[in-house]
Amino acid sequence: LHGLAVEVGPPPVPASVKNRDASVTVTTHDEHGELLAGARVSVLSEIDGRYYAAGGAKTDARGVAHVASLPRGHAWVIADAPGRARASSSVVLEGERAIDLALGPERSFVVNVEDEGGRGIPNAEIEVAGAEPLPYGARTDAAGRAEVGRLGDAPWVVTARAVGYDETTARGVREGAAIKLVLHRLGSIVVHVVDASEKPVQNARVSISGAALWPARE
């Protein structure tokens, strides 16, 4: 599910996908069963191992949204509303489906992502895993800070990633926490592979491993 977590809109379904005769009706309510009007419902369809934005709608006064013209097959149906935790469901769309999503109170926490020198790392990817199978995501601002909201109940597992750094994970994060994750800059090695006559060898497989580096990288 990595990649779904980041709050960057997925591309629309390719025009080459022709079978778009499925639909889903979504009913949203809060933790007390009260219907939620104005909740945003989005459908992400899985096509050839990737996810695409297939459609969306807002719930009406009855807390119901209908999304039509969807591709057949596996999809995630996601609902969110201001002040509410996001809710999602993994479904297989074939014809008409009806699902019910409960949006509890929104939980949140703050994460600061820094390098070894204490400098904030901008645009770091934050992935948060909780009880809901679909992970949450965010990106840090110019100071390396991100507030992650729309969360369900704690605890959460929080992972930070950034280009050029090794990823770091914190476990057992609770509501209202302000955590710091330190990313260590990755080193690099340039390897020149030659044969017995000192001629370059193309497409050689190079791997590196050690006591502090396992599994091996290639």
N, C-alpha and C positions, 0 to 999 in steps of 0.2 A: 504493500500500500504506500510505500515511500513515493513521494511526489504528489500524492493527493493532499498531504498535510499542509503544504505551503500555500499561503493565501495569494496565489497567482492564478488568475482565471485560466482554465484549460481551453484549448482551441475548440471551435465548433465541430460538430460531426462532419466528416468529409462528404462532399457532394456525391461521391461514388457509392455511398450507402443508400440503397434504394428501398429496402424493406423497413418502412417507418410507419407501420400500422398498429403499433402497440400504444397503450395509454395507461395512466395511473391516476387514481383518485386518492388524495391524501387528506386525512382528518387530523388536525392538530389540537392539542389541549394541554393545560398545565398539570401540575402534580396533583391537583384536587379534582381533575376531570372537567374543569371549566374550559369551554372552547376558546381558541385563540384566533381572533380575526387579524388580518394583515401580516401573518407570518409568511416569510419568503420560502418557497419550495423550489429546489433545484434538482435536476436529474443529470447524473454523470453516467454515460454509457461506456462499457468496456468493449473496445473493438481492436482485435489483433494485439491484445496485451497492453493497450494504452487507453486512457480515459479521455472522453470528450464531453463538452457541454451539449446536452441533447435537448434541453428545454427547461422551462420554469414558469412559475405563476405565484400569485399571492392568495392566501386564503380569504374567503368571503366572510360575511357576518356570521355564518354558521361554522366557521373554522375549517372550511373545505376548499381545496384547490384541485383543479383537474388539469393535467398536462397530457396533451395528445401528440400524435405524429412522432412517436419515439421509436428508435431501432429495437428490434427484437434482441433478446439475450440478457446477459448479466448487466446490472446497473446499481448504482447507489442513489438512493433518494434521501435528500438532506433538507432539513427544515430549521430555520432560525428566526428569532424575533428579538427586538430590543429588551435587554434585561433578562433574557432567557438562555439557558444552556442549549447548545446545538443538539439536535437529534438526527439520527440517520438509520437507514435500514438497507440491507443488501437484498436485492430481489432479482428474480428472473422474469423479464417482461415478455409476455406472449399473449396478445389480446389485451383485455382490460384487467387491471389489478387494483385492489383497494387496500390501503394500509393505514395504520393509526400510529401517530407519533406523539409522544409525551415530552414536552419541553419543561424541565424543572428550572429552579432558580439558577441564574448565572453565577459561576465561580470564576476567580481570576487570581493571577500572581504576576510578579515582576521578575524578569531575569536580566542580568547584566553579563555580557560576554566580553571577556578581556583576553589579551595575550599575556605572555610571561612578565612583561614590563608594566602591567596594569593599564594598558591603553585599550580603550573600547574598540571592538571590531565591528564596523558597520556592515550591514547587509548579511549578517550571519543568519543561517536558516535554523529555526527553532521547531522541533517536532515534539509533541506532547502526546503520550499514550496513557489512556485511562481505562475505565470500564467499557466505554464504547469502542467497538472494534475499529472504527475509522479514526485515525489520529488527527489531532489538531495541529495547526501550524501558524507561524508568524515569522517576521524578519526584523532584525534589530535596526534601530535608527542610526544616525551618524555618530552617536555617542556610544553605540553598542548596547543600547537598552531596548527591551521590548516588553510590553504588557500583553499577556495572553489571556483573553477572555472567552466567553461563550462555553466555558468548561462545565462538565458535570461534576459529580462528587469526587473528592480526592480519596486516596493519594494518586499522584501521577509520576510517570517516568519522563524526564525531560532530557532531550538530546540536542546539542548545538553542533552545527557544522559550518565551515567556511572554507573557501578555496585557499589552498596552501597551508591548511592547518589540520591536525589530527582531531577527530571528533571527541566530544566529552559528554558523559551521561550522568545525571543526578537522579536518584531514586527516592521515593517517599516524600515528594514535594506536596505541601499542604496549601490550602486556601489562604490567600493574603500574604504568602511568603515573598521575600525579596532575596533571591538566590544569585550567586555569582558562579559562572562557569569559566574556567581558564582553558583556552585552547593553545596547544603547543605547536609552534611552527614546524612544518615538515622539512627535513633535509632532502638532498638529492644527490645521486651519484651518476656520473656519466661513464658509461662502459663502452669501450671500443673493442668489438669482437673481430678477430682475424684468424685465418687458418695458418698452417705450418709455414706457408710461404709469405706471410704477412699481408695477404689479400683480405679485404673486408668480407665478412660473412653476413649476408642479408637474411632477415627473418629468423635470426637465432633467438631462442627463448632465454631470457635472463631473469633470474629470481634472486631475492635477498631475504634472509631470515636470521634470527638471532634470539638470544635469551629475552630481549625486550621487544622483539618484533616477530609475532606469530599470530595468525598464519603467515606464511611467506607471501611476499608481494612479487609480482612479475611485471 
